[in-house]
Amino acid sequence: MNELLTKQYETLGISKEIYTYGMRIEEELLERFAQIDRVAEYNQLKVIHAMQKNRVSAECFQSSSGYGYNDLGRETLEKVYASCFRGEDALVRPQITCGTHALALALMSNLRPGDELLSPVGKPYDTLEEVIGIRPSKGSLAEYGVTYRQVDLLSDGSFDYETIKNAINERTKLVTIQRSKGYATRKTLSVERIGELVAFVKKIKPDVICMVDNCYGEFVEEREPLEVGADMIVGSLIKNPGGGLAPVGGYIVGKKECVENAAYRLTSPGLGKEVGASLGIMQSFYEGLFLAPTVVAGALKGAIFAANIYERLGFDVIPDGKESRHDIIQAVAFHNPDALIAFCEGIQAAAPVDSYVTPEPWAMPGYDSDVIMAAGAFVQGSSIELSADGPLKPPYAVYFQGGLTWYHAKLGILKSLQKLKERNLVNTERLC
Ligand SMILES: *Cc1c(COP(=O)(O)O)cnc(C)c1O
């Protein structure tokens, strides 16, 4: 055992027992970690190739203000995103405030009154309920006369092809497919499965737009959804593709017409992509994308490490310790509020920022129970940085994601376990 390292962990409050347990788990995961590194290597080359092909230059990092006409950095970055994710065009903007905004933009700009939106993979992410109007809300698609249909997954997680086929009608204009499970308990969709679903939908109705909510999925696999037939992918820059450096933003990549529609909605009919000052943050977008494949690899290792650490101790983990991964989210169901709180306190205590504060459950707007959140991030609310949250209600599950480096993710998980142990919330016999 490396003594210097053990000492350093002790300095950060990790006991030798916890450290040793972690080391044993890590050793069993080396083969999987190597596989993750190979995917990261492939994606790193993909990003570099996209940057070279589109002649990224130092000029691209210059700031523009006002209207932002002829902003070389912005225009080149959008070409880089289009190349990297294999789309015809892209909209990548700091004016897109978050993932929900990017998704709302993609939907509202590509749907017209009388059209129908279909989700063939069950309920979409919580914040989209108000965008669509599943929960009545001002400005929702429902208010504009766009109807919504949903087909749930079958109980074994497979697509309900028969019902999907019956749900597609002459008004069906856009099909939304969420890659990550969000706060649902279904499995995350692999790019391959997304491809199967898109092919099925297109066979029934070739001109339907297939949109993928790509949040938390970017760079987890070698391929992205546009490569298997999707028309549009949408995501947030303070998740995977911003690499932790982008301080804000969202993206839409895909068919030229879909992206154009979104641009006319984001700015104005007639203006589209031609305006939008970049205000000096282009370098962080480029550099973040450049780092994103390795950052995602670190976060993935953290998720798998956490699954194995807690699974071995007898907790329910979703996905389980052996499952293949298609996003960076890990859930642990503690069935005990004290354990959920201790976990979040551990994640917070391991942070580079705000490590000295103690997270407390609070009544967050939009939730029907108290929620506890741990985040000591450089970018507010960034969830590619190490973060955890969970509602204080059964099954007392924590959703955990991110980590700009694997070492930080590892420290966070060990620290969470340390907190659980100090409060006698783990079976210590299983630690050895
Ligand atoms: C995070 C997320 C969103 C929403 O993104 P915000 O940036 O939080 O608005 C939508 N869909 C999925 C699957 C997500 O993970």
The ligand as a Tripos MOL2 file, in Angstrom:
@<TRIPOS>MOLECULE
LIG
   15    15     1     0     0
SMALL
NO_CHARGES

@<TRIPOS>ATOM
      1 C1        -30.6800   17.7750  -16.7870 C.3       1 LIG1
      2 C2        -31.6670   17.2270  -17.7110 C.ar      1 LIG1
      3 C3        -32.6050   18.0520  -18.3510 C.ar      1 LIG1
      4 C4        -32.7710   19.5050  -18.0490 C.3       1 LIG1
      5 O1        -31.6410   20.2370  -18.0020 O.3       1 LIG1
      6 P1        -31.4750   21.5260  -17.0730 P.3       1 LIG1
      7 O2        -30.1930   22.0650  -17.5340 O.co2     1 LIG1
      8 O3        -31.4690   21.0730  -15.6580 O.co2     1 LIG1
      9 O4        -32.6030   22.4420  -17.3700 O.co2     1 LIG1
     10 C5        -33.4530   17.4530  -19.2540 C.ar      1 LIG1
     11 N1        -33.4050   16.1410  -19.5080 N.ar      1 LIG1
     12 C6        -32.5390   15.3260  -18.8980 C.ar      1 LIG1
     13 C7        -32.5400   13.8600  -19.2020 C.3       1 LIG1
     14 C8        -31.6380   15.8300  -17.9800 C.ar      1 LIG1
     15 O5        -30.7750   15.0180  -17.3770 O.3       1 LIG1
@<TRIPOS>BOND
     1     1     2 1
     2     2     3 ar
     3     2    14 ar
     4     3     4 1
     5     3    10 ar
     6     4     5 1
     7     5     6 1
     8     6     7 2
     9     6     8 1
    10     6     9 1
    11    10    11 ar
    12    11    12 ar
    13    12    13 1
    14    12    14 ar
    15    14    15 1
@<TRIPOS>SUBSTRUCTURE
     1 LIG1         1 GROUP 0 **** ****
